[in-house]
Amino acid sequence: MTARIRVRELAPEAIEAMRGVERFLHGCGLPHATLELVKIRASQINGCAFCVDMHARDAKKAGESDERLWSVAAWREAPYYTDAERAALALAEAGTRLADRPDPVPDEVWAEAARHYSQEELAALIVAVAQINAWNRICVISRTVPGSGV
């Protein structure tokens, strides 16, 4: 695969603004593992090889187990995730697949997430889902090659 365009070089202010959101997410209080799992799952759904690769590597460096990384696409059937992580993954999937159903984020999904996370943490999860979906679109449209940088 060959990149179509180097967005980082052509829109550096936009990329820096997005990195500001990443700094917020890293300091928001949500567990690092949860954020990485959410980013990996949304990236899998969106077919973003660059982001799947980057976030799996970041999670691995942070101590994530191979089993959890390999099975995140099948998290509902895998025994490796906490109830809170499952709630975050369900919210991430719903927020990523907005056009796939008439009620994109069902009340049950929201209620389960609200059982595990504070209002501030829920706000951060929403930002995380929106952010990774934006990164996915940049990387998929530009055909950013895994390992190459945005």
C-alpha positions in Angstrom: 0.0 0.0 0.0 1.2 3.5 -0.8 0.1 6.6 1.0 -2.0 9.0 -1.1 -1.1 12.1 0.8 0.8 13.2 4.0 -1.9 15.0 6.0 0.6 15.7 8.9 2.8 17.7 6.5 0.0 19.5 4.7 -2.3 20.3 7.7 0.0 20.5 10.7 -2.3 22.8 12.7 -5.2 20.4 12.4 -3.0 17.5 13.4 -1.7 19.5 16.4 -5.2 20.3 17.4 -6.1 16.6 17.3 -3.0 15.8 19.4 -4.4 18.3 22.0 -7.5 16.1 22.3 -5.2 13.1 22.7 -3.4 14.9 25.6 -6.8 15.5 27.2 -7.7 11.8 26.8 -4.4 10.7 28.4 -5.1 12.8 31.4 -8.9 12.3 31.7 -8.7 9.5 34.3 -10.0 6.7 32.2 -7.8 3.6 32.3 -5.1 3.6 29.6 -6.1 0.0 28.7 -9.8 1.0 28.2 -8.8 3.8 25.9 -6.5 1.6 23.8 -9.2 -1.2 23.6 -11.8 1.4 22.4 -9.4 2.8 19.8 -8.5 -0.7 18.6 -12.1 -1.8 18.3 -13.3 1.3 16.5 -10.3 1.1 14.1 -11.1 -2.6 13.4 -14.7 -1.6 12.5 -13.4 1.2 10.3 -10.8 -0.9 8.6 -7.9 1.4 9.6 -4.8 -0.7 9.5 -2.6 2.2 10.6 -4.6 2.8 13.8 -5.1 -0.9 14.7 -1.3 -1.4 14.3 -0.4 1.7 16.3 -2.8 1.2 19.2 -2.1 -2.6 19.5 1.6 -1.8 19.7 1.0 1.0 22.2 -1.2 -1.3 24.3 1.4 -4.1 24.2 4.1 -1.7 25.3 1.9 -0.7 28.2 1.6 -4.3 29.3 -1.5 -5.5 27.6 -1.7 -9.3 27.1 -1.7 -10.9 23.8 -5.0 -12.7 24.5 -6.8 -9.4 25.1 -5.2 -7.8 21.9 -6.0 -10.8 19.7 -9.6 -11.1 20.9 -10.8 -7.5 21.1 -12.7 -8.0 17.8 -14.6 -10.8 19.6 -14.8 -9.2 23.0 -18.4 -10.4 23.7 -17.3 -14.0 23.5 -13.9 -13.6 25.1 -13.4 -14.0 28.9 -10.6 -11.4 29.2 -12.4 -8.1 29.7 -14.0 -6.5 32.8 -17.6 -5.5 32.8 -16.5 -1.8 32.6 -14.3 -2.5 29.5 -17.2 -4.4 27.9 -19.5 -1.4 28.5 -16.9 0.9 26.9 -16.4 -1.4 24.0 -20.2 -1.6 23.4 -20.4 2.2 23.5 -17.5 2.5 21.1 -19.1 0.1 18.7 -22.4 1.8 18.8 -20.8 5.2 18.4 -18.8 4.0 15.5 -21.6 2.3 13.6 -24.1 5.2 13.8 -25.7 4.5 10.4 -26.1 0.7 10.9 -29.4 0.9 12.9 -32.3 3.1 13.6 -31.4 3.6 17.3 -27.6 4.0 16.9 -26.8 4.1 20.7 -29.5 2.1 22.4 -30.5 3.1 26.0 -29.3 -0.3 27.2 -25.8 0.4 25.9 -25.8 3.9 27.5 -27.2 2.6 30.8 -24.5 -0.1 31.1 -21.8 2.4 30.4 -23.3 4.8 32.9 -23.3 2.0 35.5 -19.5 1.8 35.3 -18.4 5.3 34.5 -19.0 8.8 36.0 -20.5 11.6 33.9 -17.0 13.0 33.4 -15.7 9.6 32.3 -18.6 9.1 30.0 -17.9 12.5 28.4 -14.3 11.4 27.9 -15.4 8.1 26.4 -17.6 10.0 23.9 -14.6 12.2 23.0 -12.4 9.1 22.6 -14.8 7.5 20.3 -15.2 10.6 18.2 -11.5 11.2 18.1 -10.5 7.7 17.0 -13.2 7.8 14.3 -11.7 11.1 13.1 -8.2 9.6 13.0 -9.5 6.5 11.2 -11.1 8.6 8.5 -7.9 10.6 8.0 -5.8 7.5 7.8 -8.1 5.4 5.7 -8.8 8.2 3.2 -5.1 9.1 2.9 -4.1 5.4 2.9 -1.6 6.0 5.8 0.7 3.0 5.9 1.1 1.2 9.2 4.3 2.3 10.9 4.7 5.4 8.8 3.2 8.2 10.9 0.0 10.2 10.0 
